[in-house]
Amino acid sequence: MARDGSHLPSKLKELEAYGFPYLVVCGEFVDLPGVIYRKAVGKWDAINFGYNFIPSDANIVILNDVDTTIHGLKEAILAIESYDLVYCVVRPTSGPQQKFYSFADPLRRRFHFFASGELMLVRKKVLDELIPIPPCLAEDSYLLFRAMQFKRKVCLCERAYVTTTRTSNNTEEAAYKERTTLGILQALDYSVPPPWVRLFYKTLPLYATILALTGEEGRAWARGMIGGLRLHLRGSKMAQF
């Protein structure tokens, strides 16, 4: 998925090297092989649209953001042999998210309370059950929650990861957390994951308070989480890239 064409040259080179069939759904018209235009409404919409082009004999579908670099894809492919949905680690090259994932990933080894859609592998027959994705800012967590709802086997793969940059300071981080928190709460509206997932998010203010005690980054995460919760309670339906 690509909001615009700015990262296409490096991503297309990377995809070509793997030798797999691929399709880039891009929010900007770019006349390049393997790239198709779709107005940038949201990643949920790009996945729904791209789903229509998946070959009928496909077994595994790999979802990847164009502004990332993939590392260890073979490890993720090995992991999907034993699971139905695999989401991979995100390693930001800089910014507050480096510290955030150092907190979150050890928990996600066992408790899948949100997904990372920057690199996700799904069995085609399972994706068939999960599509279409409703308008949702956290399409990745929606796919995860729905897979768990259908008793599918999911895992976090730490041997495969992507590098990317999301936020560079705590102001940007708070805004990003607000958006992602709202998206996860939207995903919960559309799914029925295990009860403990919903319980976790019902106690979100408590976790936000604890995070606020960990320093400046923690306070940014707390502001964003509480902001996302407020937007959700107000009925916000924004679902843009």
C-alpha positions as CSV (number, residue, x, y, z in Angstrom):
1,M,0.0,0.0,0.0
2,A,1.3,3.5,-0.9
3,R,-0.2,6.9,-0.2
4,D,1.8,8.4,-3.0
5,G,4.7,7.6,-5.3
6,S,7.5,8.9,-3.2
7,H,8.9,5.5,-2.0
8,L,8.1,3.5,-5.1
9,P,11.5,3.3,-6.8
10,S,13.2,1.6,-3.8
11,K,10.1,-0.5,-3.0
12,L,9.7,-1.8,-6.5
13,K,13.4,-2.7,-6.6
14,E,13.0,-4.6,-3.3
15,L,9.9,-6.4,-4.5
16,E,11.4,-7.4,-7.8
17,A,14.4,-9.0,-6.0
18,Y,12.0,-11.4,-4.1
19,G,10.6,-12.7,-7.4
20,F,7.0,-13.0,-6.0
21,P,3.9,-11.6,-7.9
22,Y,3.1,-8.2,-6.4
23,L,0.7,-5.3,-6.7
24,V,1.2,-1.8,-5.3
25,V,-2.1,0.1,-4.6
26,C,-1.0,3.7,-4.9
27,G,-3.0,6.9,-4.0
28,E,-1.1,8.7,-6.8
29,F,-1.3,7.9,-10.5
30,V,2.1,6.5,-11.5
31,D,2.7,4.7,-14.8
32,L,4.8,1.8,-13.6
33,P,4.4,-2.0,-14.0
34,G,2.8,-3.6,-11.0
35,V,1.3,-0.3,-9.7
36,I,-2.4,0.4,-9.8
37,Y,-4.1,3.7,-8.9
38,R,-6.7,3.9,-6.2
39,K,-7.7,7.2,-4.5
40,A,-6.2,7.3,-1.1
41,V,-9.1,6.7,1.2
42,G,-7.4,4.5,3.8
43,K,-5.3,1.3,4.0
44,W,-8.5,-0.6,4.8
45,D,-9.8,0.5,1.3
46,A,-6.5,-0.2,-0.4
47,I,-6.5,-3.8,0.9
48,N,-10.1,-4.4,0.0
49,F,-9.4,-3.1,-3.5
50,G,-6.1,-5.0,-3.9
51,Y,-7.9,-8.2,-2.7
52,N,-9.8,-8.3,-6.0
53,F,-6.5,-8.8,-7.9
54,I,-5.1,-11.7,-5.9
55,P,-4.6,-14.8,-8.1
56,S,-7.1,-17.6,-7.4
57,D,-4.3,-20.1,-6.8
58,A,-2.6,-17.9,-4.2
59,N,-1.8,-19.6,-0.9
60,I,-0.2,-16.8,1.2
61,V,-0.9,-13.0,0.9
62,I,1.8,-10.6,2.2
63,L,0.7,-7.1,3.1
64,N,3.5,-4.5,3.3
65,D,3.7,-0.7,3.5
66,V,5.7,1.0,0.7
67,D,7.6,3.2,3.2
68,T,9.3,0.2,4.9
69,T,12.3,-2.0,4.2
70,I,11.8,-5.7,4.8
71,H,14.3,-7.9,6.7
72,G,14.2,-11.6,7.1
73,L,11.1,-12.3,5.0
74,K,12.1,-16.0,4.7
75,E,11.7,-16.3,8.4
76,A,8.1,-14.9,8.2
77,I,7.3,-17.4,5.4
78,L,8.6,-20.2,7.6
79,A,6.4,-19.0,10.4
80,I,3.2,-18.9,8.4
81,E,3.7,-22.6,7.7
82,S,2.5,-23.1,11.3
83,Y,0.0,-20.2,11.6
84,D,-2.9,-18.6,9.8
85,L,-1.8,-15.0,10.4
86,V,1.7,-13.7,11.2
87,Y,2.5,-10.0,11.9
88,C,6.1,-8.9,12.1
89,V,8.2,-6.6,14.3
90,V,8.6,-3.0,13.5
91,R,12.0,-1.4,14.2
92,P,11.8,2.4,13.8
93,T,15.1,3.9,12.8
94,S,14.7,6.8,15.2
95,G,12.1,8.6,17.4
96,P,10.0,7.7,20.4
97,Q,8.6,4.5,18.9
98,Q,11.9,2.8,19.4
99,K,11.2,2.9,23.2
100,F,7.5,2.1,22.7
101,Y,8.1,-1.2,20.9
102,S,10.7,-2.2,23.5
103,F,7.8,-2.1,25.9
104,A,5.1,-3.6,23.6
105,D,6.9,-6.5,21.8
106,P,7.7,-8.6,24.9
107,L,4.0,-8.5,25.8
108,R,2.9,-9.2,22.2
109,R,4.9,-12.5,22.2
110,R,2.0,-13.9,24.2
111,F,-0.8,-11.3,24.2
112,H,-1.9,-10.1,20.8
113,F,-3.5,-6.8,21.9
114,F,-2.6,-5.0,18.7
115,A,-1.0,-5.8,15.4
116,S,1.6,-4.2,13.2
117,G,0.5,-4.1,9.6
118,E,3.7,-2.9,8.1
119,L,4.5,-6.5,7.3
120,M,1.7,-9.1,7.7
121,L,1.3,-12.6,6.2
122,V,-2.2,-14.2,5.9
123,R,-3.3,-17.4,4.5
124,K,-5.5,-16.7,1.5
125,K,-8.3,-18.9,2.8
126,V,-8.3,-17.0,6.0
127,L,-8.1,-13.6,4.3
128,D,-11.3,-14.6,2.4
129,E,-13.0,-14.8,5.8
130,L,-11.8,-11.4,6.9
131,I,-12.5,-9.3,3.8
132,P,-14.0,-6.8,3.4
133,I,-12.4,-4.6,6.1
134,P,-14.8,-1.8,7.3
135,P,-13.7,1.8,7.5
136,C,-11.1,1.6,10.2
137,L,-7.9,3.3,11.1
138,A,-6.3,0.1,12.5
139,E,-7.0,-2.3,9.7
140,D,-4.1,-4.5,10.9
141,S,-5.6,-4.9,14.4
142,Y,-9.0,-5.5,12.8
143,L,-7.5,-8.4,10.8
144,L,-5.8,-9.8,13.9
145,F,-9.0,-9.5,16.1
146,R,-11.2,-11.1,13.5
147,A,-8.7,-13.9,13.0
148,M,-8.7,-14.6,16.7
149,Q,-12.5,-14.4,16.6
150,F,-12.6,-17.2,14.1
151,K,-10.1,-19.2,16.3
152,R,-7.3,-18.9,13.8
153,K,-3.7,-19.3,14.9
154,V,-1.8,-16.0,15.0
155,C,1.7,-15.0,16.1
156,L,4.2,-12.2,16.3
157,C,7.3,-13.0,14.2
158,E,10.4,-11.4,15.7
159,R,12.9,-13.0,13.3
160,A,11.3,-10.9,10.4
161,Y,11.0,-7.2,10.7
162,V,10.7,-3.9,8.9
163,T,12.6,-0.7,9.4
164,T,10.8,2.6,8.9
165,T,10.3,6.0,10.5
166,R,7.0,7.1,11.9
167,T,7.5,9.9,14.4
168,S,10.5,12.1,15.3
169,N,9.4,13.8,18.5
170,N,6.9,13.5,21.4
171,T,4.3,15.9,19.8
172,E,4.2,13.7,16.7
173,E,4.1,10.6,18.8
174,A,1.1,11.8,20.9
175,A,-0.8,12.5,17.7
176,Y,0.2,9.1,16.2
177,K,-0.9,7.3,19.4
178,E,-4.2,9.1,19.3
179,R,-4.9,8.0,15.8
180,T,-3.8,4.4,16.4
181,T,-5.7,4.1,19.6
182,L,-8.9,5.4,17.9
183,G,-8.3,2.8,15.1
184,I,-7.9,-0.1,17.6
185,L,-11.1,0.9,19.3
186,Q,-12.8,1.0,15.9
187,A,-11.5,-2.4,15.2
188,L,-13.0,-3.7,18.4
189,D,-16.4,-2.3,17.3
190,Y,-16.3,-4.5,14.3
191,S,-14.9,-7.7,15.8
192,V,-15.4,-10.1,18.7
193,P,-11.8,-11.0,19.9
194,P,-11.2,-13.0,23.1
195,P,-12.8,-11.2,26.1
196,W,-9.4,-10.3,27.6
197,V,-8.7,-8.0,24.6
198,R,-11.8,-6.0,25.3
199,L,-11.1,-5.9,29.0
200,F,-7.6,-4.6,28.3
201,Y,-8.9,-1.6,26.4
202,K,-11.6,-1.0,29.0
203,T,-8.9,-0.4,31.5
204,L,-6.9,1.8,29.0
205,P,-6.8,4.9,31.3
206,L,-5.1,2.8,34.0
207,Y,-2.4,1.7,31.6
208,A,-2.0,5.2,30.2
209,T,-1.5,6.5,33.8
210,I,1.3,3.9,34.3
211,L,3.0,4.8,31.1
212,A,2.9,8.5,32.0
213,L,5.2,7.7,34.9
214,T,7.9,6.3,32.6
215,G,9.2,9.7,31.3
216,E,8.5,12.2,28.5
217,E,7.8,9.4,25.9
218,G,5.4,7.8,28.3
219,R,3.5,11.0,28.8
220,A,3.2,11.4,25.0
221,W,1.8,7.9,24.8
222,A,-0.6,8.6,27.6
223,R,-1.9,11.8,26.0
224,G,-2.4,10.0,22.7
225,M,-4.2,7.0,24.2
226,I,-6.6,9.2,26.2
227,G,-7.1,11.4,23.2
228,G,-8.0,8.4,21.0
229,L,-10.4,7.1,23.7
230,R,-12.1,10.5,23.8
231,L,-12.5,10.6,20.0
232,H,-13.9,7.1,20.0
233,L,-16.4,8.0,22.7
234,R,-17.4,11.0,20.6
235,G,-18.1,8.7,17.7
236,S,-15.3,9.8,15.4
237,K,-15.4,7.8,12.2
238,M,-12.3,9.3,10.5
239,A,-10.5,6.6,8.5
240,Q,-7.7,8.1,6.4
241,F,-4.2,6.8,5.6
